[in-house]
Amino acid sequence: MKALTILDDKETLEHISQAFQMCLPQCSLVSTNLGEKGIELAGSESPDIVILDLNLPDVSGFDVLKQIRCCSQVPLIVLSFRRDEADTVRALELGADEYIVKPFGQLEFMAHVRALLRKSSIKEGSLS
C-alpha cells in the first residue's frame, strides 16, 4: 500500500508519518511539498490515498485537487489550517473525500484514512 502526501508543513508530515508507522506500518509514504510535483506523483506512483494541504508554495491546493480529480478517483483527504466553511465546501465540491482541520489527532486521522481505504476497496471489489 502507498500514500502520497502533498504537504508544505514539515511538522504535519512528521505527525502523519508517525501515525502511519503506528497504525499502518506496511504503507509506504511518498512525499512532496510542491503541488506540481504532487500532481505528477499522483499519476506515476498510483497511490492508494492522497493527503493534500491547501497551502503550497507553488500552486493552490485547490488547483492540485482539481488536477488530480481530472484523472483519478483516488481517496483524498485535505488537511488545512483553514477553518472557513467556504474552504471546506469548495474542497469537498472539487472532489475531496474528507476535510480535516489542523491540528488533528493521529488516531482520528488514521480512522479517516482506514475508512476511506475500506470504501475504496469495496468499490474496486464491486467492479470485478
C-alpha positions in Angstrom: 0.0 0.0 0.0 1.1 3.5 -0.8 0.1 7.0 0.5 1.1 10.3 -1.2 1.5 13.3 0.9 1.5 16.8 -0.7 2.3 19.0 2.3 4.2 22.2 2.8 4.4 21.8 6.6 7.2 19.5 7.9 5.7 19.2 11.3 2.4 17.9 9.8 4.4 15.5 7.6 6.2 14.1 10.7 2.9 13.8 12.6 1.3 11.8 9.7 4.5 9.7 9.2 4.3 8.7 12.9 0.6 7.9 12.6 1.2 5.6 9.5 4.1 3.9 11.3 1.9 3.1 14.3 -1.3 2.2 12.5 -0.4 1.1 9.0 3.3 0.1 9.1 3.0 -1.7 5.8 2.2 1.6 4.0 5.0 3.4 2.2 4.8 7.2 2.1 5.8 9.2 -1.0 6.0 12.9 -0.1 6.5 16.3 -1.8 5.9 19.8 -0.7 5.1 21.1 -4.2 1.7 20.9 -5.8 3.0 20.4 -9.4 5.2 17.5 -8.3 2.3 16.1 -6.3 0.1 16.0 -9.4 2.9 14.2 -11.3 3.4 11.7 -8.4 -0.4 11.1 -8.2 -0.2 9.8 -11.8 3.2 8.0 -11.7 3.1 6.4 -8.2 -0.6 5.2 -8.3 -1.1 5.9 -4.6 -3.9 4.2 -2.6 -4.6 7.5 -0.8 -3.6 11.2 -1.1 -3.1 13.6 1.7 -3.2 17.2 0.4 -2.6 20.6 2.1 -4.3 23.6 0.6 -1.3 26.0 1.3 1.5 25.0 -1.0 4.5 27.2 -2.1 4.0 26.8 -5.9 0.2 26.4 -6.6 -3.1 26.4 -4.7 -4.1 23.1 -3.2 -7.5 23.6 -4.8 -5.8 23.6 -8.2 -3.9 20.4 -7.3 -7.2 18.8 -6.2 -8.8 19.7 -9.5 -5.9 18.3 -11.5 -5.8 15.0 -9.6 -9.6 14.6 -9.9 -9.3 15.1 -13.7 -7.6 11.7 -14.0 -8.1 9.8 -10.7 -10.7 8.9 -8.1 -8.0 8.0 -5.5 -9.3 8.6 -1.9 -8.2 12.1 -1.0 -8.0 13.9 2.4 -7.5 17.7 2.6 -5.6 18.9 5.6 -5.7 22.6 6.3 -5.5 25.3 9.0 -8.3 27.0 7.1 -11.5 26.7 9.2 -13.7 28.8 6.9 -16.8 26.9 5.8 -16.4 28.2 2.3 -13.0 26.4 2.0 -14.4 23.2 3.3 -17.3 23.3 0.9 -15.1 24.2 -2.0 -12.7 21.3 -1.3 -15.5 18.8 -0.9 -17.2 20.0 -4.1 -14.0 19.8 -6.0 -13.7 16.1 -5.1 -12.0 15.8 -1.7 -13.4 12.8 0.3 -12.5 14.4 3.7 -11.6 17.8 5.0 -9.6 17.8 8.3 -8.7 21.0 10.1 -5.2 21.2 11.7 -4.2 20.5 14.4 -5.7 17.0 14.5 -5.3 13.8 16.5 -3.3 11.0 14.9 -5.7 8.2 15.9 -8.7 10.2 14.5 -6.7 10.9 11.3 -5.9 7.3 10.8 -9.5 6.3 11.4 -10.4 8.6 8.5 -7.7 7.0 6.4 -8.8 3.5 7.1 -12.5 4.3 6.4 -11.6 5.8 3.0 -9.4 2.8 2.2 -12.3 0.4 3.1 -14.7 2.3 0.9 -12.2 2.3 -1.9 -11.6 -1.4 -1.7 -15.4 -2.1 -1.6 -15.9 -0.1 -4.8 -13.0 -1.8 -6.5 -14.2 -5.2 -5.4 -17.7 -4.5 -6.7 -16.4 -3.7 -10.2 -14.8 -7.1 -10.7 
